[in-house]
């Protein structure tokens, strides 16, 4: 329905405006349409304040649901300040980069043998230490660790799976790991001191 304007006449009591019943019919129709859009017979739990859309009920979720096969189009850059979960296929048309919360690498604690990897995908070691676990993983998470120190990975009898012998890295070496939610599996180990020109 198009918005209905109440005709108030050219001047007060000139008899050219809508009669009272007609005017209130238009007002009721307008309000009915607004209420239908905002929640039905009662208003929804969604509030719009300045540039913020929020829910009124505590811990309420906000759902954007296009009709049928319609899509949600975000025309400009998107910034998320918390976790983002995708249950369908994720397609990225341009480059995708996964780093730390400040758009750079995360540095492990100097003496942390079980550093957390919850805050990123790109890490640097913080000290010469033997790493026995990588805490707070997500299944399917892939991480890259750049060694800034002589670091050993204990891959025998721990949740780090990288062969039968512990791995010792030097400054400049790079390891890449993938998690199943419990264990971390070594995908690659680049030894910076090795001649890699042959593709090995």
N, C-alpha and C positions, 0 to 999 in steps of 0.2 A: 504494500500500500504506500502511496506517496504521502508525504507529510501534508496534513490539512490545516490551513490557516484560518483562524476565526476572523470573520469580517466584522470589525468594530465600527464600521461606518466612517463617513468623512469627518464628522464632528459628533460631540456628545448628544444623544437623544435625537438624531436627525432622521431616524427610521430607516436608514439604508443598510444597516448592519444585519448580521445573522440574528434570528430569533433565539431566545435563551436556550430552548431545547436543541435547536440545530447546533448552536455553539458548543454545548456540553457533549453532544454526540461526537463532534469532531475531537474535543479534548479527550473523551473516553477512548475513541479509536486510536488517537496518537499514543496515549499512555499504554493501551493494550499492546500495541506493536513494540513499544520500548521495553515493556516488561517481558514480552515473549523473547526478545533478543537478549535480555539480561537475566534470564533464569525462569521465566514462566510466570506463575501467579505470585511468586515472591522473588525478590532480587537475588542474584547469584552471590557467591562468596568471593567474587573477584572485584578488586578495587583498582582504579587507575588514578594515580597521583603524579602530577607532572609527567615525567617520562618513564614512570615505573608501573608495571602491572604486577599485582601481588594478590595472594589469597588472604581472606579474612580469618578463616578457621586455622587453628594452631596446627602446624606441620602439614598443611594441606598441599596437595600436588596441583600443578597447573598443567592442564592438557590442551594442546592445540591439535584439533582433529579436523582435517579437511574432509570434504564429502567425497565418498567413493575413492577414485584413484587420484584425486587431487594431491598436490605436493605443497610442502611448506617452503617458501622461497625467502631466504635471508639475503637481502640485496647488498649489504655491506659487510664489513669485517665483524666477526663474532668473537666475543670474549666470555669465557666461562670461568667463574671463580671457585668452582667445586668440581666434583667428579662428573663425567659425561658417560652415559651408558648407551650403547647402540645394540639393539637386538636383531636388526636386519643387516643386510650387506652394506658396507661402507665403501663408497667410491670417491676417490680424490682425483680431480681433474688436473691439478697442478702439483707442485712439489709438496711433500709432507715432511716435517721435521719434528722429532721428538727429543726434547732435551730436558732441562730442569725447570723449576718454577720461574727462574729469572732469565729464561731464554738462553741459558748457557749450561755448562756441565755442573754436576754436583760433586763436591769433594768429600771423600770418606774421611772419617775421623782418623787421626794419626795412629792411634793404637787400637782401632776398632776391628776386631777379628770377625765380627758378624754384622757388617754394615747394613743399614736399611736401604732398599732400592725403591721405596714407595713413592719417591718424589721425582722420578725421571727415568730416562733411558740412556743418558750419557753421563759417565762418571769418570773421575780421576782418583787415583789412590792418594791418601793423605800421609802415609808413612810406611816404613819398612815393617811389614807385619805378615803373619801367616793367616790368610782368610780361610775360615772353616765353614762359613755359611753366608748366604745373601738373604737377609730377612725381608719380610713384608712383600712377598712376591705376588703377582697376579698371573693366573694361568694364561699362557700365550705371550707373556711379556718377554720382549727381547731387549737385552741391555748390552752396551759396549763399555768396556773399562779400559782406560788409557793408563798405563803404569807411569807414575811420576817417581817411583821408588822401586827398590828391589822387593818385590812382593811374591810370596809363595801362595799357591792355591792348593789346599789339602783336598785332593780328589779321591782319597782312599778312606772309606768308612765314614764319609760325610754326605750331605745332600748335594755336594758338588760332584758332578759326573763328568770326568775328563780323562778317562783312561786308567791305567794301572799304576802310574807313577805321578807323584806330586809335580805340579808345574811351577817352575820358578821364572819370574819375569824380571826384566831389567827396565831401566828408564827408556821410554819410547815404545815398548812392546804394547800390543793391543789384543785383548780377548773379547769374544762375543759369546753370549750365553742366552739360552731360552729356557723358560720355566714351564713346568706342568702344574704349578701351584704348590708343589712340595719340593721337588728336585730341580736343580739347574743343570742343563746339559751344554757342554762346550760345543759351540758351532765352529769357531775358528780361533787360531792363535797365531798372530803375526809377530815373529821374532825380528826386531828391527836390526839385529846384527847379522842376519842371514841374507845371503844373496838370493833374492826372489826373482831375478830376471828370467829364470827358466820356467816360471809359472808354478813352482812347487809351494 
